[in-house]
């Protein structure tokens, strides 16, 4: 099955747009509830400015729908697995998740 932006939840679509606007940087303290990101209130967002680089939002931000890159599919798979918790940091490169740190609670 091919995953597209339009066939994921509204909150996941909002996270995709946030990462595309950010382009390079990190998202900190992202809450996950029932497998979906909580963006109200907005988590801390830190932009990385690249000198002599393209610091503009990703061009995909203007696209109504597109096939999700593997990095997004993997990120959302982790959200499903985590179900409820906090993502301490998601590093974003080229508008895509690059790596993340997860707060784990073991019971």
C-alpha positions, -999 to +999 in steps of 0.1 A: +000+000+000+013+034-009+010+061+018+001+096+007-002+129+026-040+129+022-045+094+036-029+101+070-046+119+100-050+156+100-025+160+128+001+140+109-005+162+078+001+192+100+034+177+112+044+171+076+037+208+068+056+219+099+087+199+089+084+212+053+082+248+065+112+242+089+133+225+062+164+222+086+162+222+124+145+203+152+111+198+169+114+194+207+089+180+232+064+166+207+036+148+225+021+116+209-014+106+219-031+075+205-003+074+179-009+110+166+012+141+172-003+168+193+004+202+178-017+224+201+001+239+218+029+239+192+060+221+204+093+240+205+106+244+170+142+254+164+153+263+128+189+256+117+200+284+093+225+273+068+247+301+055+247+303+017+221+276+019+184+273+010+166+282+042+132+285+025+103+261+031+103+229+009+086+232-025+064+202-016+046+224+009+026+238-020+016+203-032-020+192-023-010+155-021+021+134-027+035+099-018+052+100+016+089+094+016+101+063+035+114+085+064+078+098+071+064+063+069+090+050+094+083+080+117+046+073+117+053+036+123+072+046+155+043+068+165+020+038+162+043+017+183+048+044+209+011+052+210+014+076+240+046+094+250+069+122+243+094+126+214+122+146+230+137+157+196+130+151+159+159+164+138+147+176+104+168+177+073+155+187+039+120+188+054+121+152+064+127+135+098+163+125+100+165+111+136+147+113+169+151+109+206+122+092+225+114+094+261+107+058+272+087+047+302+092+010+311+067-007+334 
